[in-house]
Amino acid sequence: MKLTTSQFSMQCAFIAKNAAAWAGDALTLPERLNEEADVAAVARFTDEMRERLDRLDKWAGRQALKGGGE
């Protein structure tokens, strides 16, 4: 099934909502605002976002755009 513009928009909104939730969770304790970011938390965030973006690329057929490689 091809990805529609509506489905693409919904996925963008879902990804943005989850990224905003991560940001909100990271900012819950004002006394921690200037601490170094937790490397494990950053890795969990980037892994989650990368997985979602990779799934979106696959759904959209990005490999066909690149000639099937990657």
Residue pairs with C-beta under 8 A, 6 or more apart in sequence:
2 61
3 56
3 59
3 60
3 61
7 59
8 56
8 60
11 52
11 56
11 59
14 52
15 49
15 52
15 53
15 56
18 48
18 49
18 52
19 45
19 49
22 45
26 37
26 41
27 33
57 63
63 69
63 70
